[in-house]
């Protein structure tokens, strides 16, 4: 008789690797896009050069 944990492990192993990593890539992309758009909005709000856009884009890359 198999244990419930064995069934869960079999189900987890059946998920292809590309599905795991594509989810991670989508999350990283969303974080970076949010950082860039927040920087653009702040630059327009404070009427500054694109320093905040660059700063938040770099920060979001490292955060992702």
N, CA, C and O atoms as CSV, one atom per row, in Angstrom:
chain,resi,resn,atom,element,x,y,z
A,1,UNK,N,N,0.846,-1.185,0.000
A,1,UNK,CA,C,0.000,0.000,0.000
A,1,UNK,C,C,0.887,1.243,0.000
A,1,UNK,O,O,1.817,1.346,0.800
A,2,UNK,N,N,0.601,2.179,-0.891
A,2,UNK,CA,C,1.438,3.376,-0.986
A,2,UNK,C,C,0.901,4.447,-0.044
A,2,UNK,O,O,-0.299,4.538,0.215
A,3,UNK,N,N,1.806,5.227,0.442
A,3,UNK,CA,C,1.458,6.308,1.355
A,3,UNK,C,C,1.029,7.536,0.550
A,3,UNK,O,O,1.397,7.673,-0.617
A,4,UNK,N,N,0.259,8.417,1.163
A,4,UNK,CA,C,-0.145,9.644,0.449
A,4,UNK,C,C,1.049,10.490,0.026
A,4,UNK,O,O,1.003,11.134,-1.022
A,5,UNK,N,N,2.116,10.500,0.818
A,5,UNK,CA,C,3.296,11.291,0.455
A,5,UNK,C,C,3.955,10.750,-0.808
A,5,UNK,O,O,4.483,11.528,-1.602
A,6,UNK,N,N,3.936,9.454,-1.007
A,6,UNK,CA,C,4.498,8.875,-2.221
A,6,UNK,C,C,3.735,9.346,-3.448
A,6,UNK,O,O,4.333,9.615,-4.490
A,7,UNK,N,N,2.432,9.445,-3.329
A,7,UNK,CA,C,1.627,9.913,-4.454
A,7,UNK,C,C,1.912,11.382,-4.747
A,7,UNK,O,O,1.983,11.780,-5.910
A,8,UNK,N,N,2.078,12.193,-3.697
A,8,UNK,CA,C,2.391,13.602,-3.896
A,8,UNK,C,C,3.747,13.762,-4.566
A,8,UNK,O,O,3.901,14.611,-5.444
A,9,UNK,N,N,4.728,12.967,-4.171
A,9,UNK,CA,C,6.056,13.050,-4.781
A,9,UNK,C,C,6.004,12.655,-6.250
A,9,UNK,O,O,6.686,13.263,-7.074
A,10,UNK,N,N,5.212,11.654,-6.590
A,10,UNK,CA,C,5.101,11.235,-7.980
A,10,UNK,C,C,4.453,12.339,-8.815
A,10,UNK,O,O,4.847,12.568,-9.959
A,11,UNK,N,N,3.468,13.018,-8.248
A,11,UNK,CA,C,2.811,14.100,-8.973
A,11,UNK,C,C,3.772,15.268,-9.171
A,11,UNK,O,O,3.766,15.893,-10.232
A,12,UNK,N,N,4.586,15.571,-8.185
A,12,UNK,CA,C,5.538,16.672,-8.304
A,12,UNK,C,C,6.618,16.351,-9.337
A,12,UNK,O,O,7.064,17.238,-10.065
A,13,UNK,N,N,7.029,15.119,-9.402
A,13,UNK,CA,C,8.058,14.744,-10.355
A,13,UNK,C,C,7.528,14.739,-11.781
A,13,UNK,O,O,8.306,14.838,-12.730
A,14,UNK,N,N,6.235,14.626,-11.940
A,14,UNK,CA,C,5.674,14.577,-13.277
A,14,UNK,C,C,5.583,15.955,-13.934
A,14,UNK,O,O,5.318,16.045,-15.133
A,15,UNK,N,N,5.798,17.021,-13.174
A,15,UNK,CA,C,5.762,18.374,-13.743
A,15,UNK,C,C,7.076,18.603,-14.493
A,15,UNK,O,O,8.152,18.469,-13.911
A,16,UNK,N,N,6.994,18.945,-15.769
A,16,UNK,CA,C,8.219,19.185,-16.544
A,16,UNK,C,C,9.000,20.382,-16.010
A,16,UNK,O,O,8.433,21.316,-15.443
A,17,UNK,N,N,10.309,20.328,-16.205
A,17,UNK,CA,C,11.165,21.402,-15.699
A,17,UNK,C,C,10.852,22.744,-16.332
A,17,UNK,O,O,10.953,23.777,-15.670
A,18,UNK,N,N,10.471,22.746,-17.611
A,18,UNK,CA,C,10.224,24.035,-18.264
A,18,UNK,C,C,9.057,24.769,-17.618
A,18,UNK,O,O,9.012,25.999,-17.644
A,19,UNK,N,N,8.120,24.038,-17.044
A,19,UNK,CA,C,6.994,24.697,-16.387
A,19,UNK,C,C,7.442,25.378,-15.097
A,19,UNK,O,O,6.958,26.459,-14.761
A,20,UNK,N,N,8.361,24.750,-14.379
A,20,UNK,CA,C,8.870,25.359,-13.147
A,20,UNK,C,C,9.619,26.650,-13.458
A,20,UNK,O,O,9.407,27.678,-12.815
A,21,UNK,N,N,10.499,26.578,-14.459
A,21,UNK,CA,C,11.346,27.718,-14.750
A,21,UNK,C,C,10.623,28.809,-15.522
A,21,UNK,O,O,11.006,29.975,-15.422
A,22,UNK,N,N,9.608,28.479,-16.275
A,22,UNK,CA,C,8.867,29.522,-16.974
A,22,UNK,C,C,8.090,30.375,-15.973
A,22,UNK,O,O,7.948,31.583,-16.168
A,23,UNK,N,N,7.595,29.770,-14.923
A,23,UNK,CA,C,6.916,30.551,-13.885
A,23,UNK,C,C,7.866,31.514,-13.202
A,23,UNK,O,O,7.499,32.649,-12.898
A,24,UNK,N,N,9.090,31.060,-12.962
A,24,UNK,CA,C,10.085,31.924,-12.349
A,24,UNK,C,C,10.451,33.075,-13.284
A,24,UNK,O,O,10.632,34.205,-12.831
A,25,UNK,N,N,10.561,32.801,-14.566
A,25,UNK,CA,C,10.895,33.849,-15.541
A,25,UNK,C,C,9.777,34.882,-15.640
A,25,UNK,O,O,10.045,36.077,-15.767
A,26,UNK,N,N,8.549,34.435,-15.584
A,26,UNK,CA,C,7.417,35.369,-15.634
A,26,UNK,C,C,7.419,36.269,-14.404
A,26,UNK,O,O,7.173,37.470,-14.516
A,27,UNK,N,N,7.693,35.705,-13.239
A,27,UNK,CA,C,7.750,36.507,-12.020
A,27,UNK,C,C,8.857,37.548,-12.101
A,27,UNK,O,O,8.660,38.700,-11.715
A,28,UNK,N,N,10.017,37.146,-12.601
A,28,UNK,CA,C,11.124,38.095,-12.734
A,28,UNK,C,C,10.766,39.212,-13.703
A,28,UNK,O,O,11.053,40.381,-13.446
A,29,UNK,N,N,10.144,38.853,-14.808
A,29,UNK,CA,C,9.750,39.862,-15.791
A,29,UNK,C,C,8.754,40.853,-15.234
A,29,UNK,O,O,8.852,42.051,-15.500
A,30,UNK,N,N,7.805,40.371,-14.469
A,30,UNK,CA,C,6.793,41.258,-13.876
A,30,UNK,C,C,7.434,42.203,-12.873
A,30,UNK,O,O,7.095,43.386,-12.837
A,31,UNK,N,N,8.356,41.701,-12.057
A,31,UNK,CA,C,9.033,42.548,-11.076
A,31,UNK,C,C,9.828,43.644,-11.777
A,31,UNK,O,O,9.791,44.802,-11.361
A,32,UNK,N,N,10.541,43.285,-12.833
A,32,UNK,CA,C,11.341,44.270,-13.560
A,32,UNK,C,C,10.450,45.298,-14.240
A,32,UNK,O,O,10.739,46.494,-14.195
A,33,UNK,N,N,9.368,44.844,-14.870
A,33,UNK,CA,C,8.457,45.794,-15.518
A,33,UNK,C,C,7.817,46.746,-14.516
A,33,UNK,O,O,7.674,47.934,-14.803
A,34,UNK,N,N,7.435,46.251,-13.361
A,34,UNK,CA,C,6.867,47.129,-12.338
A,34,UNK,C,C,7.875,48.173,-11.881
A,34,UNK,O,O,7.516,49.330,-11.662
A,35,UNK,N,N,9.128,47.774,-11.737
A,35,UNK,CA,C,10.166,48.728,-11.348
A,35,UNK,C,C,10.378,49.804,-12.394
A,35,UNK,O,O,10.535,50.978,-12.059
A,36,UNK,N,N,10.384,49.413,-13.660
A,36,UNK,CA,C,10.584,50.388,-14.741
A,36,UNK,C,C,9.406,51.348,-14.827
A,36,UNK,O,O,9.598,52.558,-14.943
A,37,UNK,N,N,8.188,50.815,-14.772
A,37,UNK,CA,C,7.022,51.695,-14.856
A,37,UNK,C,C,6.894,52.604,-13.640
A,37,UNK,O,O,6.445,53.743,-13.766
A,38,UNK,N,N,7.281,52.119,-12.470
A,38,UNK,CA,C,7.271,52.977,-11.285
A,38,UNK,C,C,8.303,54.088,-11.430
A,38,UNK,O,O,8.042,55.230,-11.051
A,39,UNK,N,N,9.460,53.767,-11.968
A,39,UNK,CA,C,10.478,54.783,-12.195
A,39,UNK,C,C,10.042,55.815,-13.216
A,39,UNK,O,O,10.295,57.007,-13.039
A,40,UNK,N,N,9.392,55.375,-14.279
A,40,UNK,CA,C,8.880,56.322,-15.276
A,40,UNK,C,C,7.846,57.248,-14.666
A,40,UNK,O,O,7.848,58.456,-14.904
A,41,UNK,N,N,6.966,56.659,-13.876
A,41,UNK,CA,C,5.921,57.481,-13.253
A,41,UNK,C,C,6.533,58.504,-12.300
A,41,UNK,O,O,6.122,59.664,-12.285
A,42,UNK,N,N,7.522,58.074,-11.499
A,42,UNK,CA,C,8.168,59.003,-10.567
A,42,UNK,C,C,8.927,60.098,-11.308
A,42,UNK,O,O,8.926,61.251,-10.877
A,43,UNK,N,N,9.573,59.750,-12.417
A,43,UNK,CA,C,10.273,60.770,-13.198
A,43,UNK,C,C,9.300,61.786,-13.780
A,43,UNK,O,O,9.609,62.978,-13.812
A,44,UNK,N,N,8.147,61.349,-14.234
A,44,UNK,CA,C,7.152,62.290,-14.732
A,44,UNK,C,C,6.561,63.128,-13.600
A,44,UNK,O,O,6.309,64.321,-13.770
A,45,UNK,N,N,6.346,62.503,-12.457
A,45,UNK,CA,C,5.744,63.209,-11.327
A,45,UNK,C,C,6.680,64.300,-10.791
A,45,UNK,O,O,6.251,65.423,-10.531
A,46,UNK,N,N,7.957,63.957,-10.630
A,46,UNK,CA,C,8.923,64.920,-10.106
A,46,UNK,C,C,9.597,65.734,-11.211
A,46,UNK,O,O,10.405,66.616,-10.917
A,47,UNK,N,N,9.282,65.455,-12.462
A,47,UNK,CA,C,9.832,66.157,-13.624
A,47,UNK,C,C,11.358,66.156,-13.591
A,47,UNK,O,O,12.000,67.204,-13.672
A,48,UNK,N,N,11.913,64.975,-13.472
A,48,UNK,CA,C,13.360,64.812,-13.436
A,48,UNK,C,C,13.823,64.059,-14.670
A,48,UNK,O,O,13.023,63.529,-15.441
A,49,UNK,N,N,15.132,64.026,-14.834
A,49,UNK,CA,C,15.723,63.207,-15.896
A,49,UNK,C,C,15.449,61.746,-15.555
A,49,UNK,O,O,14.982,61.460,-14.453
A,50,UNK,N,N,15.721,60.825,-16.457
A,50,UNK,CA,C,15.344,59.417,-16.196
A,50,UNK,C,C,16.216,58.714,-15.153
A,50,UNK,O,O,16.472,57.515,-15.264
A,51,UNK,N,N,16.667,59.450,-14.150
A,51,UNK,CA,C,17.498,58.838,-13.116
A,51,UNK,C,C,16.711,57.848,-12.277
A,51,UNK,O,O,17.217,56.776,-11.945
A,52,UNK,N,N,15.497,58.190,-11.937
A,52,UNK,CA,C,14.694,57.286,-11.111
A,52,UNK,C,C,14.290,56.037,-11.882
A,52,UNK,O,O,14.182,54.953,-11.307
A,53,UNK,N,N,14.068,56.188,-13.171
A,53,UNK,CA,C,13.745,55.021,-13.991
A,53,UNK,C,C,14.914,54.050,-14.014
A,53,UNK,O,O,14.731,52.844,-13.853
A,54,UNK,N,N,16.102,54.574,-14.213
A,54,UNK,CA,C,17.295,53.721,-14.245
A,54,UNK,C,C,17.542,53.106,-12.873
A,54,UNK,O,O,17.848,51.918,-12.770
A,55,UNK,N,N,17.411,53.902,-11.827
A,55,UNK,CA,C,17.666,53.403,-10.481
A,55,UNK,C,C,16.678,52.295,-10.099
A,55,UNK,O,O,17.080,51.257,-9.573
A,56,UNK,N,N,15.405,52.515,-10.360
A,56,UNK,CA,C,14.420,51.498,-10.011
A,56,UNK,C,C,14.511,50.276,-10.919
A,56,UNK,O,O,14.222,49.161,-10.485
A,57,UNK,N,N,14.907,50.475,-12.167
A,57,UNK,CA,C,15.091,49.325,-13.056
A,57,UNK,C,C,16.236,48.450,-12.549
A,57,UNK,O,O,16.108,47.226,-12.503
A,58,UNK,N,N,17.345,49.068,-12.170
A,58,UNK,CA,C,18.469,48.282,-11.637
A,58,UNK,C,C,18.101,47.621,-10.313
A,58,UNK,O,O,18.451,46.466,-10.070
A,59,UNK,N,N,17.398,48.354,-9.463
A,59,UNK,CA,C,16.978,47.769,-8.184
A,59,UNK,C,C,16.053,46.577,-8.404
A,59,UNK,O,O,16.179,45.555,-7.730
A,60,UNK,N,N,15.139,46.708,-9.334
A,60,UNK,CA,C,14.193,45.613,-9.574
A,60,UNK,C,C,14.886,44.403,-10.198
A,60,UNK,O,O,14.475,43.267,-9.959
A,61,UNK,N,N,15.931,44.632,-10.993
A,61,UNK,CA,C,16.699,43.507,-11.538
A,61,UNK,C,C,17.364,42.733,-10.416
A,61,UNK,O,O,17.320,41.503,-10.393
A,62,UNK,N,N,17.981,43.452,-9.482
A,62,UNK,CA,C,18.621,42.772,-8.360
A,62,UNK,C,C,17.604,42.137,-7.425
A,62,UNK,O,O,17.862,41.082,-6.846
A,63,UNK,N,N,16.443,42.781,-7.275
A,63,UNK,CA,C,15.401,42.217,-6.420
A,63,UNK,C,C,14.799,40.964,-7.005
A,63,UNK,O,O,14.426,40.043,-6.278
A,64,UNK,N,N,14.702,40.928,-8.332
A,64,UNK,CA,C,14.135,39.748,-8.994
A,64,UNK,C,C,15.083,38.591,-8.842
A,64,UNK,O,O,14.802,37.495,-9.326
